[in-house]
Amino acid sequence: MQPGCKHVAVVSKLDALSVGKLRAAGYKSTIKDYNPDQPEMIFSIGKSEDITECLIEVLSTHRIDALLCLEETATLNAVQLLKTLGKRIPEDVPVISFTNNDLQKFLTPAVTTVSQHAKKIGMRAATMLIKRLEKKHFGNHQTKVICTSLIERDSTRAFKSF
């Protein structure tokens, strides 16, 4: 996000899943550490809710200067809606998303993503599972952390006039 972003909102369709809960917890921790005066702004979108309606309500009732989308559908809808409302990305509202797939690369502007390295996660999980099955021991589970990367693209780059 741009330096000075003080009203960062999260849009999520993943609330019921552990991955959504972990991403929201990361947001809360960051807000607490870097901007404790900001109220948490996590907007959950249910399966049957229209994401566009939710985003219109969020943008019209809250002061937001950055948007974190926790999955691709929210990202796509947010970028389209911001453009429809005449908002410039990143000048008015920078946008960040999770999962580094082709969708975020080919949106205009291309969206900055948190890459979770899905192939590494899959390989590590498969290796752990195979080892566990070979030992035929199903005792304590293990948690392994795979580091993420920020792939910066145009949706968060500082606006430069020429």
N, C-alpha and C positions, 0 to 999 in steps of 0.2 A: 504494500500500500504506500501511498505517498506520505512523506513526512508531514505531520500535522493532521492526518485523518483522525478525527476524534469521535465520530459517530459511525462505527462500523457495524453493519447488520449482517446476520446470517439467515440464509433461506435454505430450508432443509425438507426433503421428503423422506429422510432416513431415520427419523426419531425412534422408531421402534427397533431398529437394528443396532447391534453393538457398535458397528463402525460409525454410525451417526452419533451415537452417544459419546464415543471417544473424540470425534471431531468437535462436537459442541463443547466438551470438557476442555479441549485445547484452546478454543476460542475464549472460554470463560477465564481460564488461567492467564492467557495473554492480556485480556482486558484488565484483570485484577492487577497484574504486574506493571503494565505500561500506562494504563489510563483508568485508575480506580474510580474516578468520578463518572465515567460513562455507565449508564444503565445497560444491562445485558439486553441485546436486541436479537433474539432468536425467534424466527418466524417459521412455525411448523406448518407444512402443507399436507393435509390428509390425502389418502389415495383418491377420494372422490372429489376433492376440492379442485377448483380451477386455479392453477398456479398463476395465471395472468391476473385474475381478480385479486388474489392475495397480494401479489406484487404491487398492483395499483394502490391497494389500501395501505400497504407498508410505506410506499414512496410518498403518498399524499398525506399521511398522518404522522410521519416521523422525519426528523432531520437526519438524513443519511449522507455521508460523504465517502463511503466505500461499501462494497457489497462482496460478501464471501458466500459462494454457492457451494453446497456440499455434494452436489452431484450434477451430472450433465444436463438433465431436463431443466433443472432450475437455472443453470447457466444459459442455455439457449433461450429460454423464455425471458430471462432478465435482460440479456443483451438486446433482444428484439424489442422488448417493451421500453427500455431506456431510450433507444433510438426513436421509437414512435412518439415518446414524450418530449423529444427534442433535447435529451440529455446527451452530452458528449462523453465518450469513454476514451481516455481516462481523465480528461480535464475536469468534468463535473462529478463523475462517479467512477472511480477505478473498480475493476471487477477481478476477482480471483476465483478459481474453481479447483476442485479435486479431480483426480485421474487425468493423466496426460494422454488423451487419445486424439484421433484425427479431428474430431468435432471442434475442439478448442483451437487447434492450429488453423483451421480454415474459416472460422468466424471472422467477421470484420468489425472491430479490430480483433486480431488473434488474442486469445485469452491466456493470461498467466495462470499456470497450474502448479499444484503440489503433486509431483510425480511420486507414486507409491511403489514403483518398480514391481509390477504385478508378476513378471516372470521370475524375479528373484524370490518373491514370496512363495510362488507355486513350487519352485525348485526346492526351497528350504522345507516347505511343508511335506512334499513328497519324500524327500530324504529322511526326514524325521519319522514319517509314517512307516517307511520301509524298515528302518532300523528297529522301530518298535515292534513291528510284526515279526521280524526275524528273531528277536529276543523272546517273543511270546510273553512279554511282560507288559501289563497294561496299568501299572501303578500311577505314580504322580505324573502329571502333565508338565510340559515345559512351555515357557513363553520365550520367544525369540523376537528381538526387535530388528526390523529392517529400516535403515535410515531413509528418509524421504529427501527429495530435491525440489527446489523451487525453480521452475522453468519460466523465466521472465519473458513476457511478450508485450505486445503493444497496449494491452488493457490496463497496465499499471505503470507504464513508462511515463516519466515526467513530460508534460507538454512542452515542446520547444518551438518557439517562433523563429522563422528564418528571415 
